[in-house]
Every structure is written in C-alpha cells, then in structure tokens.
Amino acid sequence: MKIKRFEFNMFPVNCYVLSDETKEAVIIDAGCFYEEEKQTLKKYIETNDLTVKHLLNTHLHLDHIFGNPFLFQEYGLKAEANQADQFWLEQAPQQARMFGFQLPEPTVPLGKYICDGDIITFGNIQLEAIHVPGHSPGSLVFYCKKENCLFSGDVLFQGSIGRADLTGGNFDELREHICSRLFVLPPETVVYPGHGDPTTIGSEKVNNPFFR
C-alpha cells in the first residue's frame, strides 16, 4: 500500500491518500482549505491515475472537513464518518465564524455512516473502523492489519492524545478507549495521526505521558 501524506495549513492537519497496485484509493481527512491545496491534492490523484473509492473522516471537526465540498464537486464523493459526529458537520459554518472566517462552500451531507467494526475496502486493501470516542463522540481510527498501520485522526499523537474539552469530548473515555482498543494492537503498528509525525503503538505505550 502506498501512503501519501499532505499537510494542509489553515489549521495544520494531515490528509492521507492510500492506494495500491490496482490504482484504487481512499482519502482520509481532506483538510485542504486553500485553492492551491485543493489543486495539489487533485494533481496527485490525476497524475497517479487513481480512482478514489472512499472519502473517510476520522471525525468531523472543522479542520478535517475543509476539502469535502471540493472532492464532492470534482469526483462526486460524499464523506463517510460516524453518525455521532454529524452535529459537528451541521455546526461547521458557525464554528468557522467563531474563528473569524467563513467556509467558501456549504458543507456536504454524509454519504454513509461508519460503525465500529465496519470494513472499508479499496483495491486489495481492507481498513477496519475502530470507534475510539473521547476526542469527539464519533471518533474513528482506521486500522489496516495487512500493512500493520492505523490512521488515528485526533485520538492518538506522538507523545500526546486528543483534546477532550470540546462538545462531546471526555478525557477519561478517551484514555480508556485508547488503552482497550489501540494498545492491544501489535507494538510495531505504525500510527499515522491527524497532526504531526507518525509514531508506533509500542512507543506510545512506553513513552506517552498520558499513560504513565
């Protein structure tokens, strides 16, 4: 599996494009806000002749959904996410105004709800959705057993965890679910977070200060 990471800069966020030899792909957390960023993502998709099968959101906080309308316009993709986070999508224009700007396009309704344990398939790759609430009520982690990696959104970072002070967040729930759902995975599992650099499950179990 090929993993391409983009870091978009309105609120610095990682967007991942996953693909394999079949040229089928998924996009995780399209946080592209500026036109240049949108075109960079489009150029990568078209230069590599990719067919994007799914647009996935780990959760629906504002910074992770900026590019959803663009991908709907360009490719007819509607984002897939957990239903418990849908209220964040509905409140996105209000949230943007609180930060002093307006969204350039209306938000696009979700195309599909993803539940814990669902399998998302593209090419010869399968991603398992793991529900890890606490940062947001609907936060999902996408785990690829075959490639020994996961995409953690804002649940788990290198040396940190997601904030839990926003609506629907719960610090104790977040820590509990990281321990029970993620720390049981093989220690060599690579963690690709929504912000910052990759890490591993083993490293976070030993070094993350939130679990000492």
Order of alpha helices (4+ residues) and beta strands (2+ residues): beta-beta-beta-alpha-beta-alpha-beta-alpha-alpha-beta-beta-beta-beta-beta-beta-beta-alpha-beta-beta-alpha
